[in-house]
Amino acid sequence: MSDASIDLVWPDPASDLDDSDLLALTAFPVARTWLRANFIASLDGAATRDGLSGGLGDAADRRVFALLRRPADVVLVGAGTLRDEGYDGLRVDDASIGWRMAAGMPPHPTLATVSRSLHLDPASPLFTEAPARPIVYTVASAPHDRREALAAVADVVTVGETDADLRRLRDDLAARGLHRIHAEGGPHVFGALLAAGVVDALHLTLAPSLEAGDAGRIVRGTAAGPLPADARLASVLRSGDELLLHYLL
Ligand SMILES: NC(=O)c1ccc[n+]([C@@H]2O[C@H](COP(=O)([O-])OP(=O)(O)OC[C@H]3O[C@@H](n4cnc5c(N)ncnc54)[C@H](OP(=O)(O)O)[C@@H]3O)[C@@H](O)[C@H]2O)c1
């Protein structure tokens, strides 16, 4: 059994799933726009260790992270996460490229982000090495010079005055034919997506650790009180002591 061996615990128990089993279990529905989010949290709800999500993950989480990206038309990542996690040009691995080409898809998903400040470097690999032209969603109040600089390397789309309207963002992606939307956070963008009522599913890895400290949770920036999301369990995967949960919202 490899480190990244993954069993299906529920609904139909099965051992050591292969990639095609995992892809089938987590497939996007056909013929509709679907937005899902992928997060990891510790048992006490921390979304980061030492300021990054990567510290919480193990080989199984990284395997599922990559497989969840594989069938996506677009990967949506908030500007804060792009900056903190040091994303570069969004590229999937060779196995994913082969899978995507066989499915008639472009080799890599498009990267989309959302930012008020547009504090994103147009000379960074995120843009210069992007295999598909990224999309930057922003607001009318964003600085003009940064908007112009980014427009040379990305589609810059205004979807609000001072706050991006994430329903408009989702609708714009769908209008571009990007119906399989995979969001990799972060917590503020996830909060805004939930508040806009546009999240269809959550893939949450529960890391078997207790972090304490003052790390944030996977949802930030929304008003106190429950969000309008009744989560329904779709599947439970297990790798060692870690659980990988799939909820429909
Ligand atoms: N546990 C996990 O799975 C996971 C996943 C992802 C990230 N993280 C962690 O989360 C931390 C980053 O958190 P974060 O909440 O700052 O990241 P984030 O949600 O990716 O980014 C926040 C930024 O997105 C922009 N934004 C958010 N809502 C907006 C709206 N309605 N309109 C316009 N722009 C909007 C703003 O960008 P500007 O500041 O540019 O205006 C805002 O500062 C990092 O430590 C990262 O490691 C954890």
The ligand as a Gaussian input file, in Angstrom:
#p B3LYP/6-31G(d) Opt

LIG

0 1
 N       -6.689000      25.259000       3.741000
 C       -6.823000      25.439000       2.448000
 O       -7.242000      24.521000       1.746000
 C       -6.464000      26.766000       1.832000
 C       -6.815000      27.009000       0.494000
 C       -6.461000      28.236000      -0.066000
 C       -5.780000      29.180000       0.691000
 N       -5.467000      28.901000       1.972000
 C       -4.718000      29.876000       2.781000
 O       -5.480000      31.046000       2.911000
 C       -4.605000      32.173000       3.079000
 C       -5.047000      33.271000       2.145000
 O       -6.316000      33.673000       2.591000
 P       -7.166000      34.809000       1.902000
 O       -8.543000      34.684000       2.443000
 O       -6.449000      36.099000       1.990000
 O       -7.103000      34.370000       0.382000
 P       -8.093000      34.544000      -0.844000
 O       -9.516000      34.346000      -0.462000
 O       -7.501000      33.682000      -1.897000
 O       -7.840000      36.038000      -1.301000
 C       -8.398000      37.160000      -0.674000
 C       -8.314000      38.265000      -1.672000
 O       -9.172000      37.993000      -2.784000
 C       -9.723000      39.208000      -3.254000
 N      -11.152000      39.181000      -2.994000
 C      -11.836000      38.395000      -2.133000
 N      -13.150000      38.630000      -2.203000
 C      -13.303000      39.614000      -3.122000
 C      -14.425000      40.308000      -3.647000
 N      -15.690000      40.026000      -3.255000
 N      -14.221000      41.245000      -4.581000
 C      -12.964000      41.518000      -5.014000
 N      -11.857000      40.883000      -4.567000
 C      -12.038000      39.950000      -3.632000
 C       -9.022000      40.313000      -2.497000
 O       -7.839000      40.530000      -3.255000
 P       -6.933000      41.862000      -3.223000
 O       -6.315000      41.874000      -1.862000
 O       -5.931000      41.648000      -4.314000
 O       -7.844000      42.999000      -3.470000
 C       -8.736000      39.627000      -1.176000
 O       -7.721000      40.244000      -0.421000
 C       -3.205000      31.678000       2.797000
 O       -2.573000      31.500000       4.039000
 C       -3.435000      30.331000       2.131000
 O       -2.381000      29.459000       2.406000
 C       -5.801000      27.730000       2.569000

